Amino acid sequence: MMFNELYEEFVKNDFKATKDYSDKEIEKAIVLHQGDSIPGFPSIDSFLYLIQPQLEHLKDPAFDTLANIFSYLDTLSQKLVEKIFARFPSVIDEVQE
């Protein structure tokens, strides 16, 4: 469920990753990163240059989801350890560590 909500806005039918870029900005990126690429084929560096700001928008939601999943798994593991080792209370702390 957490993964479905993570990038919900990016999987809508009307989402366009390039909506913030004009043709001039794309052309500028291609010219800036032309380098050793095959003529007629844009460099991968052009793509990376253009996609980097988009990736920055995805970073914070991904870290938040990771933190939530870690917290959930930590709580779940503590409950499991307490249930499994209920007969051995002195071992619970050691196992949880």
MDTraj code that builds the backbone (N, CA, C; nanometers):
import mdtraj as md
import numpy as np

residues = "MET MET PHE ASN GLU LEU TYR GLU GLU PHE VAL LYS ASN ASP PHE LYS ALA THR LYS ASP TYR SER ASP LYS GLU ILE GLU LYS ALA ILE VAL LEU HIS GLN GLY ASP SER ILE PRO GLY PHE PRO SER ILE ASP SER PHE LEU TYR LEU ILE GLN PRO GLN LEU GLU HIS LEU LYS ASP PRO ALA PHE ASP THR LEU ALA ASN ILE PHE SER TYR LEU ASP THR LEU SER GLN LYS LEU VAL GLU LYS ILE PHE ALA ARG PHE PRO SER VAL ILE ASP GLU VAL GLN GLU".split()
xyz = np.array([
    [0.0819, -0.1185, 0.0000],
    [0.0000, 0.0000, 0.0000],
    [0.0870, 0.1259, 0.0000],
    [0.1943, 0.1228, 0.0772],
    [0.2814, 0.2400, 0.0838],
    [0.3438, 0.2702, -0.0517],
    [0.3842, 0.1660, -0.1232],
    [0.4464, 0.1863, -0.2540],
    [0.3469, 0.2414, -0.3546],
    [0.2216, 0.1999, -0.3455],
    [0.1194, 0.2501, -0.4372],
    [0.0971, 0.3991, -0.4182],
    [0.1038, 0.4444, -0.2948],
    [0.0798, 0.5858, -0.2658],
    [0.2025, 0.6724, -0.2907],
    [0.3196, 0.6107, -0.2903],
    [0.4450, 0.6849, -0.2980],
    [0.4516, 0.7769, -0.4194],
    [0.4291, 0.7220, -0.5347],
    [0.4412, 0.8012, -0.6574],
    [0.3076, 0.8104, -0.7305],
    [0.2014, 0.8172, -0.6543],
    [0.0668, 0.8196, -0.7118],
    [0.0498, 0.9301, -0.8157],
    [0.1023, 1.0484, -0.7855],
    [0.0855, 1.1601, -0.8786],
    [0.1618, 1.1405, -1.0091],
    [0.2634, 1.0538, -1.0081],
    [0.3454, 1.0339, -1.1273],
    [0.2932, 0.9231, -1.2185],
    [0.1969, 0.8466, -1.1722],
    [0.1459, 0.7374, -1.2554],
    [0.0072, 0.7682, -1.3115],
    [-0.0382, 0.8886, -1.2933],
    [-0.1664, 0.9281, -1.3518],
    [-0.1541, 0.9319, -1.5040],
    [-0.2648, 0.9135, -1.5696],
    [-0.2642, 0.9120, -1.7162],
    [-0.2200, 1.0443, -1.7779],
    [-0.2429, 1.1547, -1.7077],
    [-0.2106, 1.2847, -1.7661],
    [-0.0727, 1.3375, -1.7233],
    [0.0049, 1.2587, -1.6513],
    [0.1376, 1.3040, -1.6085],
    [0.2342, 1.3041, -1.7262],
    [0.3081, 1.4143, -1.7402],
    [0.4085, 1.4263, -1.8448],
    [0.5368, 1.4797, -1.7800],
    [0.6410, 1.3996, -1.7829],
    [0.7681, 1.4368, -1.7198],
    [0.8322, 1.5578, -1.7866],
    [0.8009, 1.5808, -1.9126],
    [0.8649, 1.6893, -1.9869],
    [0.7823, 1.8173, -1.9919],
    [0.6739, 1.8237, -1.9178],
    [0.5863, 1.9410, -1.9265],
    [0.6550, 2.0691, -1.8802],
    [0.7570, 2.0581, -1.7952],
    [0.8259, 2.1767, -1.7442],
    [0.9368, 2.2255, -1.8369],
    [0.9636, 2.1517, -1.9432],
    [1.0730, 2.1873, -2.0334],
    [1.0199, 2.2375, -2.1673],
    [1.0799, 2.3471, -2.2120],
    [1.0474, 2.3967, -2.3459],
    [1.1421, 2.3300, -2.4455],
    [1.1085, 2.3418, -2.5725],
    [1.1958, 2.2862, -2.6763],
    [1.3341, 2.3499, -2.6716],
    [1.3397, 2.4800, -2.6380],
    [1.4682, 2.5502, -2.6309],
    [1.5549, 2.4941, -2.5186],
    [1.4930, 2.4614, -2.4049],
    [1.5699, 2.4050, -2.2930],
    [1.6249, 2.2664, -2.3280],
    [1.5452, 2.1882, -2.3962],
    [1.5905, 2.0554, -2.4382],
    [1.7030, 2.0677, -2.5406],
    [1.6861, 2.1587, -2.6348],
    [1.7904, 2.1805, -2.7359],
    [1.9194, 2.2294, -2.6698],
    [1.9074, 2.3188, -2.5713],
    [2.0240, 2.3704, -2.4993],
    [2.0975, 2.2556, -2.4279],
    [2.0231, 2.1662, -2.3649],
    [2.0838, 2.0519, -2.2952],
    [2.1584, 1.9622, -2.3933],
    [2.1003, 1.9413, -2.5087],
    [2.1650, 1.8566, -2.6106],
    [2.2934, 1.9214, -2.6590],
    [2.2903, 2.0518, -2.6824],
    [2.4094, 2.1233, -2.7297],
    [2.5170, 2.1256, -2.6205],
    [2.4776, 2.1500, -2.4961],
    [2.5733, 2.1563, -2.3852],
    [2.6459, 2.0244, -2.3628],
    [2.5778, 1.9147, -2.3878],
    [2.6332, 1.7832, -2.3562],
    [2.6615, 1.6998, -2.4818],
    [2.6898, 1.7666, -2.5900],
    [2.7118, 1.6990, -2.7167],
    [2.8306, 1.6038, -2.7099],
    [2.9448, 1.6498, -2.6713],
    [3.0635, 1.5672, -2.6481],
    [3.0955, 1.4688, -2.7582],
    [3.1201, 1.3422, -2.7207],
    [3.1623, 1.2382, -2.8133],
    [3.0465, 1.1554, -2.8666],
    [2.9264, 1.2052, -2.8566],
    [2.8117, 1.1256, -2.9007],
    [2.8079, 1.1129, -3.0523],
    [2.7388, 1.0126, -3.0971],
    [2.7227, 0.9896, -3.2403],
    [2.6346, 1.1006, -3.2973],
    [2.6739, 1.1615, -3.4063],
    [2.5920, 1.2680, -3.4652],
    [2.4484, 1.2203, -3.4905],
    [2.3540, 1.3023, -3.4505],
    [2.2132, 1.2684, -3.4692],
    [2.1531, 1.1973, -3.3490],
    [2.2373, 1.1537, -3.2543],
    [2.1900, 1.0875, -3.1331],
    [2.2296, 1.1712, -3.0119],
    [2.1331, 1.2142, -2.9329],
    [2.1688, 1.2945, -2.8149],
    [2.2470, 1.2117, -2.7134],
    [2.3332, 1.2780, -2.6421],
    [2.4159, 1.2143, -2.5401],
    [2.3307, 1.1734, -2.4204],
    [2.3701, 1.0679, -2.3513],
    [2.3016, 1.0264, -2.2286],
    [2.3144, 1.1364, -2.1230],
    [2.4213, 1.2147, -2.1309],
    [2.4408, 1.3245, -2.0366],
    [2.3313, 1.4299, -2.0504],
    [2.2805, 1.4488, -2.1710],
    [2.1695, 1.5423, -2.1920],
    [2.0466, 1.4947, -2.1158],
    [2.0196, 1.3666, -2.1272],
    [1.9054, 1.3080, -2.0563],
    [1.9232, 1.3224, -1.9054],
    [2.0409, 1.2890, -1.8557],
    [2.0666, 1.2978, -1.7121],
    [2.0547, 1.4417, -1.6623],
    [2.1031, 1.5359, -1.7418],
    [2.0941, 1.6778, -1.7071],
    [1.9483, 1.7214, -1.6937],
    [1.8648, 1.6746, -1.7843],
    [1.7238, 1.7130, -1.7823],
    [1.6441, 1.6382, -1.6753],
    [1.6806, 1.5146, -1.6465],
    [1.6020, 1.4330, -1.5553],
    [1.6390, 1.4574, -1.4084],
    [1.7566, 1.5112, -1.3823],
    [1.8032, 1.5302, -1.2447],
    [1.7047, 1.6098, -1.1576],
    [1.6511, 1.7226, -1.2041],
    [1.5532, 1.7941, -1.1207],
    [1.4278, 1.7105, -1.0934],
    [1.3873, 1.6283, -1.1899],
    [1.2706, 1.5420, -1.1698],
    [1.2998, 1.4382, -1.0616],
    [1.4216, 1.3840, -1.0635],
    [1.4599, 1.2840, -0.9638],
    [1.4655, 1.3431, -0.8237],
    [1.5032, 1.4695, -0.8137],
    [1.5068, 1.5352, -0.6829],
    [1.3674, 1.5394, -0.6197],
    [1.2636, 1.5532, -0.7022],
    [1.1267, 1.5535, -0.6492],
    [1.0880, 1.4171, -0.5933],
    [1.1496, 1.3130, -0.6421],
    [1.1154, 1.1769, -0.5993],
    [1.1928, 1.1332, -0.4752],
    [1.3027, 1.2000, -0.4465],
    [1.3918, 1.1557, -0.3393],
    [1.3251, 1.1611, -0.2011],
    [1.2659, 1.2737, -0.1645],
    [1.2067, 1.2878, -0.0310],
    [1.0931, 1.1893, -0.0054],
    [0.9988, 1.1728, -0.1003],
    [0.8948, 1.0718, -0.0761],
    [0.9517, 0.9305, -0.0620],
    [1.0584, 0.9005, -0.1343],
    [1.1189, 0.7674, -0.1240],
    [1.1816, 0.7472, 0.0132],
    [1.2523, 0.8482, 0.0633],
    [1.3130, 0.8370, 0.1967],
    [1.2068, 0.8285, 0.3054],
    [1.0982, 0.9046, 0.2902],
    [0.9888, 0.8975, 0.3878],
    [0.9269, 0.7583, 0.3903],
    [0.9062, 0.7015, 0.2737],
    [0.8486, 0.5673, 0.2655],
    [0.9446, 0.4646, 0.3250],
    [1.0734, 0.4801, 0.2975],
    [1.1725, 0.3905, 0.3562],
    [1.1697, 0.3965, 0.5086],
    [1.1605, 0.5160, 0.5623],
    [1.1552, 0.5319, 0.7083],
    [1.0290, 0.4672, 0.7646],
    [0.9170, 0.4846, 0.6962],
    [0.7915, 0.4238, 0.7419],
    [0.7989, 0.2716, 0.7379],
    [0.8567, 0.2180, 0.6328],
    [0.8693, 0.0723, 0.6204],
    [0.9631, 0.0177, 0.7275],
    [1.0738, 0.0861, 0.7523],
    [1.1660, 0.0433, 0.8571],
    [1.0958, 0.0409, 0.9922],
    [1.0219, 0.1465, 1.0209],
    [0.9488, 0.1544, 1.1483],
    [0.8475, 0.0412, 1.1601],
    [0.7752, 0.0153, 1.0533],
    [0.6758, -0.0926, 1.0531],
    [0.7418, -0.2279, 1.0757],
    [0.8496, -0.2553, 1.0036],
    [0.9195, -0.3834, 1.0181],
    [0.9828, -0.3983, 1.1561],
    [1.0332, -0.2892, 1.2110],
    [1.0909, -0.2924, 1.3448],
    [0.9847, -0.3269, 1.4487],
    [0.8707, -0.2638, 1.4396],
    [0.7602, -0.2921, 1.5313],
    [0.7132, -0.4359, 1.5157],
    [0.6993, -0.4808, 1.3932],
    [0.6556, -0.6175, 1.3670],
    [0.7553, -0.7190, 1.4228],
    [0.8832, -0.6946, 1.4035],
    [0.9833, -0.7889, 1.4542],
    [0.9829, -0.7930, 1.6064],
    [0.9636, -0.6797, 1.6713],
    [0.9567, -0.6778, 1.8177],
    [0.8381, -0.7594, 1.8680],
    [0.7248, -0.7448, 1.8019],
    [0.6069, -0.8215, 1.8416],
    [0.6294, -0.9712, 1.8229],
    [0.6918, -1.0070, 1.7110],
    [0.7196, -1.1483, 1.6856],
    [0.8147, -1.2068, 1.7900],
    [0.9193, -1.1326, 1.8213],
    [1.0158, -1.1808, 1.9207],
    [0.9478, -1.1980, 2.0564],
    [0.8661, -1.1013, 2.0944],
    [0.7961, -1.1109, 2.2233],
    [0.7027, -1.2310, 2.2267],
    [0.6380, -1.2576, 2.1153],
    [0.5450, -1.3707, 2.1096],
    [0.6202, -1.5042, 2.1097],
    [0.7252, -1.5137, 2.0301],
    [0.8002, -1.6384, 2.0173],
    [0.8748, -1.6712, 2.1473],
    [0.9325, -1.5706, 2.2103],
    [1.0133, -1.5938, 2.3297],
    [0.9400, -1.5569, 2.4585],
    [0.8083, -1.5602, 2.4574],
    [0.7307, -1.5253, 2.5761],
    [0.7676, -1.6143, 2.6943],
    [0.8044, -1.7371, 2.6671],
    [0.8406, -1.8310, 2.7742],
    [0.9804, -1.8036, 2.8286],
    [1.0578, -1.7214, 2.7577],
    [1.1952, -1.6919, 2.7996],
    [1.2168, -1.5406, 2.8049],
    [1.1552, -1.4727, 2.9014],
    [1.1608, -1.3257, 2.9065],
    [1.3028, -1.2690, 2.9166],
    [1.3940, -1.3435, 2.9757],
    [1.5308, -1.2918, 2.9893],
    [1.6042, -1.2884, 2.8552],
    [1.5574, -1.3614, 2.7564],
    [1.6225, -1.3677, 2.6258],
    [1.5691, -1.2616, 2.5301],
    [1.4511, -1.2107, 2.5570],
    [1.3842, -1.1171, 2.4636],
    [1.4715, -0.9965, 2.4303],
    [1.5284, -0.9334, 2.5311],
    [1.6107, -0.8144, 2.5047],
    [1.7310, -0.8466, 2.4178],
    [1.7944, -0.9586, 2.4445],
    [1.9119, -0.9985, 2.3673],
    [1.8752, -1.0263, 2.2208],
    [1.7647, -1.0932, 2.2000],
    [1.7224, -1.1256, 2.0638],
    [1.6830, -0.9998, 1.9888],
    [1.6176, -0.9075, 2.0557],
    [1.5753, -0.7836, 1.9888],
    [1.6949, -0.6988, 1.9488],
    [1.7999, -0.7041, 2.0265],
    [1.9218, -0.6291, 1.9912],
    [1.9819, -0.6881, 1.8660],
])
top = md.Topology()
chain = top.add_chain()
for i, resn in enumerate(residues, 1):
    res = top.add_residue(resn, chain, resSeq=i)
    for name in ("N", "CA", "C"):
        top.add_atom(name, md.element.get_by_symbol(name[0]), res)
traj = md.Trajectory(xyz[None], top)
